[in-house]
């Protein structure tokens, strides 16, 4: 058996490091935001990492394509701002299961996939931008609370970003962990490296499924799965989307009872595995997807220590999460106002979502999408 190309191995390792380090804090904030205890959050991060690692290994090996799998960073951002649902973390688990079921349905039933594709891009971007805005303010708040540490993290993120945008967030993440280490004179957590899996049986709440589960599904599809397919296509790979959606939905379903919110196609790290960084031979770049999958499993098995360590300085962790989302927020905001005809409806969707105001127990992203959709429909009917 031929050894995997060195370029593919290095690209896969880089993708795993960037994917985990750049959004670990966002996922942690998201799980805690919907009521997870530190032990449940650690279990959720481990479940997600193992699920996306195994899924990446499976699809890369079966398709012989460099398909990278990730957790839903925008989905975690949604959770961070959604607030504690009625019924606590068990109700959030029910929403995770509901969202996973919708992803599976999208892969199995073509009309559902077509309906998903029909959602206006401007509204999807507006909802995402509204979710991300409060989180992107965290670095500013951190500078006010801990000026030296906050400014140091921002400065490293900015300086490295001028040299290499892909490495900016991981560099800031390393700096954040070093500052927490120095500030607390070592880890001092006593936590096990490998967390214990914590099984949480889901409970079902209509308001939570509509307010969290449905937006989680929409954001995961619009911000992760569809862009992930586009990245693969740009690099010369065209896997059938239906089986990929179904498989990622199944792995999401399996990880949900242990705290995992969503597993999906990677977007940014997909470019690392499928691009020229993985070597000149396109036919052997699939090894990058395999290596990144193995890397995610390894990182996930250290989630117990990482979660306990991060809990020592929530302010810096929130700042790191905000910096990790700046790029996604900028892209979503640009997409919100790109179409002049839809701009009013999209801005209304953005404003309502960013308000964070829940009605009838249903969180703001649903109402933002609903109001934006009604205004857009009324505007188009008037024009016609």
C-alpha angles and dihedrals in degrees: 000000000000118000116247114262113267091229091055091049093051092045091051093050091047091050092051093048094046093044095050101036096043097053107020090101092050092053091046091051091047096053093045089047092062094047108277117153117226089262092050092047091052090048090049094051091048092048092050094047094048092044095051091043093053092042091050092049092049100047095041091051095044097044098032086225128121095251111168120199124204142170119262105266093179087048090054089050088054090053092048091060100034096083129221108319123225103267094032126237093339089062089049089053088054089054090050090053091048092051091048090052091053091052090051089049090051090055096046102039115053097201089058090053091049091050089051091052090051094065106111111255092223092059093046089051092045092053091048093048091050091052093048099045098078091046093049089058091064096088090056091050091047091055088054093050101037105014101180097046094040094050091046092055093046092047093052091047091050097043096048090044091061087058102036123358094198092058097042097089096041089050090052089047091054090048091050093053091046091052091049089049093051094042093054097036093242136337097296092174102115088211122149115251093228109049123222112252109248115206114211117185110221124243122203125235123166092212092051094046091049096038099041110008098051096045089045090055094046094047093046092052097041099039103033118015100042095042088045090058090047092054091051091048093051089055094050102265124119112180119176105266098210098065091044092053091047093049095047089047091053093050088048089052092051093048096044099082088054093051103273113141103192143342118201147148114301119242111184097027089044087070090057094052097040099038135080091280087076093060140276095276106083091189091064100041089095086085088071089062090049094049093046089052091053090047093054091052091052093049091046093055088060093053094108094063095039094051094047091046093050091051090069093075114024092171094060092042091053090049090051090049090051093052090049090058100046093093093048090048092051092050093047093048091051090050091049094063099028096099110061094199092055098038098103094050092044093049090050089051089050094049095047092046094046090051089070090212117151124206124197088356092300116123126243100257091066092050092045091054092043095049093042090049093050093048091047091049092049091048093050092046090052092051092048 
